[in-house]
Amino acid sequence: MIYIKLIIDFFIVGLLSFGGSYASIPLIKDVASNYELISEDMLMNFIAISESTPGPIAVNLASFIGTNVGGILGAILVTLAEILPAFLIILIFTIFFKNKLENEKMSYGLSIIRPCVVGIITSVGLFMLFTVMTSSENRGHSNIVILVLIIAAIYIYQKMAKKKLSAIKIIILGAIFGIAINYLL
């Protein structure tokens, strides 16, 4: 019974995930709250791991939740349920709407969705920031210190090198600062 519920829930998440993986996090959060095995702290850890592992965040997150709730079979079923709607939508679009995408009305309709996706992603970011700041592990202050150090490093690098710091270097800096701060505290 748990497998059927997982398949249905994550099929719906996959179906309603307009805007990519970050936009689907609120939907996955709602699904995860239905299962008592997954706490909010565990969900935050799953999100962090999903961001740092290769592949789409929503698929990784669904796989972690499926594994936690239903084992290996749960992970396989949830992952397939998550990606099946996107596969079907892309298949239908390529078959029936290939020539329609250049249509002015279709472009206008898709342009309306973009600001909504930005709002959803912003709300996810604010939710994660609030959760980290009010975490029961009381690491909110160290996260602020890490954020300030990263921003300072970006600013100093741009002033000295006269170019922007790459995203990979920012991630590496964040990891180094995180390890150092958490080791010291």
Protein Blocks (a to p, Z undefined) as FASTA:
>chain_A
ZZmmmmmmmmmmmmmmghijklmmmmmmmmmmmpmkbcfklmmmmmmmmmmpgcjfklmm
mmmmmmmmnojmlmmmmmmmmmmmmmmmmmmmmmmmmmmmmpmklmmmmmmmmmmmmmmm
mmmmmmmmmmmmmgcklpmmmmmmmmmmmmmmmmmmmmmnopacdfklmmmmmmmmmmmm
mmmZZ
